[in-house]
Amino acid sequence: MTAVEETSETAEQARFRAEAHAWLEANAPRRRHDSSEFKRRVAATSAEDEQAHVAASKAWQRRLFDAGFAGVSVPREYSGRGDSPALDRVWRQEVVRYEIDIGVFSVALGMVLPTILAHGTEDQKRRFIPPMLRGDELWCQLFSEPGAGSDLAGLTTRAERDGDEWVVNGQKVWNSFAHFADWGILLARTDWDVPKHRGITYFLVDMRSAGVEPRPLRQITGVAHFNETFLTDVRIPADQVVGDVNGGWGVAQTTLMNERALIGGASPLGFHDYVELARHHGRTTDPEIRQALAATYTRYQILRWLGQRAQAAAKAGRPLGPESSVAKLVISDHSARNGDLALAIEGAAGMLAGRDAFEDGFWQQQFLGQWGVRIGGGTEQVQRNILGERVLGLPPEPRPDKTEPFRSVPKNA
Ligand SMILES: Cc1cc2nc3c(=O)[nH]c(=O)nc-3n(C[C@H](O)[C@H](O)[C@H](O)COP(=O)(O)OP(=O)(O)OC[C@H]3O[C@@H](n4cnc5c(N)ncnc54)[C@H](O)[C@@H]3O)c2cc1C
């Protein structure tokens, strides 16, 4: 029995787990908790390293596709395996134990794919899902704007209809992988005379279209993971609208809920990585470090149980709801504490950076990267608002802009 195997597993799940396990053992290196090589790759900050990382991710996605493990629960007519979401979970439990880094596909597979499956036309499903699964096309998310992040529905990028096309103008920001992406999911305002949530449309945009200009932004970690993206007279064919015109807010909810769940389950690190770090630095007998390691172990267990709770909801046919906000919030806290712990373990050596630091600064990046995890996909404060209002039934924030036509809502200049 593998470490992650559930005792209540069905015969079908056990059979699939054995099949996935056998393929992974034969084809991929196991993730070792003392594996510096893997961490060095993840910590790479040069443009060449980033290109190499994307190329390696594409190659891995292709191998998974050829072996029949890409899109385990995606219907066969869209090139998936056509199995149940339960088998998809089994796959994710198994694959995480190997050094397969397909993180650049997280937007495509974790957010765009479920949105197109839920709201796309038949043509959109057939056109866009197979190349994602094959690793041929990378996707990015063009939602946030300089004046619209937490208040995403306040976005001002505009799309105007011109014959069979829409013409888009505006600016997006914090767009992960946009500089490598082939396609983007885009929210733009298509009606200014209705309240803000009701005048937004959801588009699929070819990132090679004239007028799309992503400019990479280098983060505090040294990695240029995301971009600001300028959109000038970008023409999008009308059949690349997902859902109804002005119905984009509802479609975006599917993307955002999947994004929170994705971030909630994203970290490649496990408890044993921190134990190994403490061993390497000779800190396993330090009582404060031991105490912090015990707390880390406890948080990993809590996260595991939260994951099981979400799985139980999915099994019972309930859509993802506030569970994703709880998971996102717990992951934020976990990420902050683990970042702090890593540098506490390193002690004075924690002040080093880049190639001078242990494992090329991977742990310093975990520390600095904690704010990305805590902000991306909805900040901690916003998740608390969602939980307060939707779970605890607390009075909602006063929001007069919810009912006024967007055109007359006061905005920053
Ligand atoms: C690593 C990373 C990757 C990202 N990738 C993408 C991407 O690929 N595509 C994309 O479109 N976006 C992306 N984002 C953007 C992300 O969704 C936004 O940063 C996030 O929604 C917060 O918006 P903001 O940065 O504009 O902050 P703001 O909304 O301006 O918030 C500033 C501060 O005010 C607080 N605040 C705001 N409103 C409230 C409120 N109502 N109640 C209490 N406090 C409040 C916030 O919690 C925060 O502390 C990414 C962000 C990060 C960090």
The ligand as an ORCA input file, in Angstrom:
! r2SCAN-3c Opt
* xyz 0 1
  C       1.723     35.268     -7.835
  C       0.512     35.939     -8.446
  C       0.017     35.497     -9.650
  C      -1.083     36.132    -10.225
  N      -1.513     35.678    -11.449
  C      -2.535     36.329    -12.044
  C      -2.930     35.943    -13.368
  O      -2.356     35.032    -13.973
  N      -3.910     36.626    -13.955
  C      -4.582     37.656    -13.358
  O      -5.490     38.206    -13.952
  N      -4.224     38.056    -12.079
  C      -3.222     37.415    -11.442
  N      -2.818     37.823    -10.175
  C      -3.482     38.987     -9.566
  C      -4.310     38.685     -8.339
  O      -5.523     38.059     -8.658
  C      -4.520     40.022     -7.623
  O      -3.242     40.455     -7.176
  C      -5.440     39.883     -6.436
  O      -6.754     39.645     -6.849
  C      -5.403     41.178     -5.566
  O      -5.645     42.307     -6.335
  P      -4.667     43.562     -6.285
  O      -3.262     43.083     -6.434
  O      -5.180     44.564     -7.259
  O      -4.803     44.143     -4.806
  P      -5.975     45.109     -4.250
  O      -7.298     44.568     -4.654
  O      -5.659     46.512     -4.646
  O      -5.796     44.938     -2.708
  C      -4.862     45.694     -1.938
  C      -5.069     45.363     -0.458
  O      -6.400     45.766     -0.052
  C      -7.103     44.668      0.522
  N      -8.525     44.709      0.138
  C      -9.041     44.973     -1.095
  N     -10.373     44.912     -1.062
  C     -10.734     44.598      0.211
  C     -11.980     44.393      0.865
  N     -13.134     44.501      0.207
  N     -11.946     44.074      2.178
  C     -10.772     43.965      2.865
  N      -9.569     44.161      2.307
  C      -9.541     44.471      0.997
  C      -6.458     43.433     -0.078
  O      -6.641     42.296      0.740
  C      -4.985     43.863     -0.155
  O      -4.359     43.685      1.069
  C      -1.720     37.219     -9.578
  C      -1.218     37.668     -8.349
  C      -0.108     37.059     -7.783
  C       0.404     37.578     -6.483
*
